[in-house]
């Protein structure tokens, strides 16, 4: 190996958690080295996840909006699909964003090492470069932010027709028929993209609902709309075998309705979750254990069992969300800089970027029941929203959960157009310990979708202006 270098803080992984930690540490005056295999920071989110998928979801929405404009008297010719141009435009977005992060690294005087890192001992990292070069890096502190990767599933086969959440974004072609294995947020988002582009999409989900674990009130409007967009949604369905043929992939599906049945698909997308990237770091050799799922245990400061080594983001456990990783990264950087900080948010928002979007924060009704927490629940249907009606999107719902005695807001859920943009008001309310009267008395602009938050707060008292539902007398 080359001569040994030294840094105050080494951050392994350049995703939203890693670069946020590195940037914040540098802003606090620390000497920082950020290590990642890509040319610039960005991680899975920017290169192979959040950003390219949202770019394609934007394309899908444009197509859907054009089709649905007929009810307003607007008829457009069927779109001509230029997949190469779609890929190039998506790549431009990714390059612009990751290139900007590279410039921010330089502006903060962060040393960026394009390499793979592993531990030689608790304070020394081995850096392996693509050209075969190697180097040792000594670090006073280390933050592990290595993220996650798509999980594999059961009867796998080697086939170019088999996709995961990464290569599905490449848009090599638009299959005539597509099977999506898994009815979680990744499968539904990517399924929506391919359905809009022209694929007949079938979803096979093992549980009895889409978005398992999600709030049923929020999922039902999405499920109803997807039923008209997808070819078929098959719940409580197992995938027993897969076999490649000249015509496609022959899949044996099983549920109570069809029994066992072989179906042929042009392509199959596996989207059954993600696994932490905790292997290959030599953690065991330095005495740092991972749990049965591969996650690295951390405390509220994001510190591992080795005091100067921290871990953040997907590699530490659920929820696997980019914004959660970024927040954890800042907490870790604060502690390494000698400040006191802990990661204990009252609410971490989650968004499913389907059409309609589904977003929630804080406790759900299902979680409240499981934990024995009493909640008052109010729902405001978007059919009563003037703005939703002007957009021809009345299927939405805004829902608030609060303490029945104090009125403190404990949770919020929204299904509808731009739900991901609207949920932040609920997150702030929960973090601030706001009560429903605060939202009810906050004047919202009319006509907007944000009004549904105010109206749902008023519905707690039975005084929603546009939705009459009197409270039951005790």
CORBEL-V101162 format. One record per backbone hydrogen bond with DSSP energy under -1.0 kcal/mol. NH is the residue of the N-H (numbers start at 1). CO is the residue of the C=O. If there is no record, write none. Layout:
# CORBEL-V101162
NH;CO  NH;CO
This chain:
# CORBEL-V101162
2;134  5;136  7;138  9;31  10;141  11;33  12;143  13;35  19;15  21;17  22;18  23;19  24;20  25;21  26;22  27;23  28;24  29;26  30;25  33;9  34;111  35;11  36;113  42;14  46;42  47;43  48;44  51;45  53;49  54;50  55;51  56;52  57;53  58;54  59;55  60;56  61;57  62;58  63;59  64;60  65;61  66;62  67;63  68;64  71;68  72;69  73;70  74;69  86;82  87;83  88;84  89;85  90;86  91;87  92;88  93;89  94;90  95;91  96;92  97;93  98;94  99;95  100;96  101;97  102;98  103;99  104;100  105;101  106;102  107;103  108;104  109;106  110;105  111;32  113;34  115;113  116;128  118;126  119;281  120;124  121;124  124;121  125;137  126;118  127;135  128;116  129;133  132;129  135;127  137;125  138;5  139;123  140;7  141;8  142;308  143;10  144;310  145;12  149;275  151;273  156;154  162;159  163;268  168;164  169;166  170;167  178;200  179;267  180;202  181;269  182;204  188;184  189;185  190;186  191;187  192;188  193;189  194;190  195;191  196;192  197;193  199;194  200;176  202;178  203;232  204;180  205;234  211;183  214;211  219;215  220;216  223;219  224;220  225;221  226;222  227;223  230;226  231;201  232;201  234;203  236;207  237;205  238;254  240;252  243;250  245;248  249;265  250;243  251;263  252;241  253;261  254;238  255;259  259;255  261;253  263;251  265;249  267;177  268;161  269;179  270;163  271;181  275;149  277;147  278;276  287;284  288;283  291;295  294;291  296;315  299;303  302;299  304;309  309;306  310;142  311;302  312;144  316;313  317;314  321;319  325;321  326;322  327;323  328;324  329;325  330;326  331;327  332;328  333;329  334;330  335;331  336;332  337;333  338;335  339;334  343;300  350;360  352;358  354;352  358;352  359;414  360;350  361;412  363;410  368;364  369;365  370;366  371;367  373;368  376;402  378;400  380;398  382;396  384;381  385;382  389;385  390;386  391;387  392;389  393;388  397;415  398;380  399;413  400;378  401;411  402;376  403;408  407;403  409;434  410;401  411;401  412;361  413;399  414;359  415;397  416;357  419;416  422;418  423;419  425;422  427;423  428;424  429;425  430;426  431;427  432;428  434;429  436;407  438;435  440;436  441;437  452;449  453;450  455;451  456;452  457;453  458;454  459;455  461;458  463;458
